[in-house]
Amino acid sequence: MKNMKFLLNVEEIFSCIFFIIMCISVALGVFARFFEIALVWTDELARYTFIWSVLLGTVVAYKHKKHIVIDLVGNFFPKTIRLIMHILIHVALLALFFTLVRYGWNLTLQTWNVPTTSLQIPTGLVYLSVPLSSFLLIIYTLKELYLTTIKGISNPL
């Protein structure tokens, strides 16, 4: 049961971990400058963990339906029109996410053997955040479409 709960919240856990690492890295860099110690890797680590934290945080917000929604226009239409709008919006999102997976994966492969400046980790590891988060967004979009259209459970717009 614990393993299942971990798998259901894996993006939340990793987003928090990356955020904590980013905060520690920034604090360490500030303290190092205060004592005139040069730790150039802290800036790079903070930047890369910020990228991962934001992209995984986007998945978390989308999963829990806490993202920004403009519902003013949708409220003026009948339920069937809102459902059609909901489906069209999610199909457009799927197209965007598939594009991000495709080109993000290509960029990840192209930059995998290029080391970063100070950490000397593969640059592709940073770019991997784009296709991975987009893939997770595809899963949650398909789930939302299934719940809305087939099951009629979710509340569109």
Secondary structure, DSSP 8 states (H G I E B T S, - for coil): -HHHHHHHTHHHHHHHHHHHHHHHHHHHHHHHHHTT---THHHHHHHHHHHHHHHHHHHHHHHTT-S----TTGGGS-HHHHHHHHHHHHHHHHHHHHHHHHHHHHHHHHHTTSB-TTT--BHHHHHTHHHHHHHHHHHHHHHHHIIIIII--S---
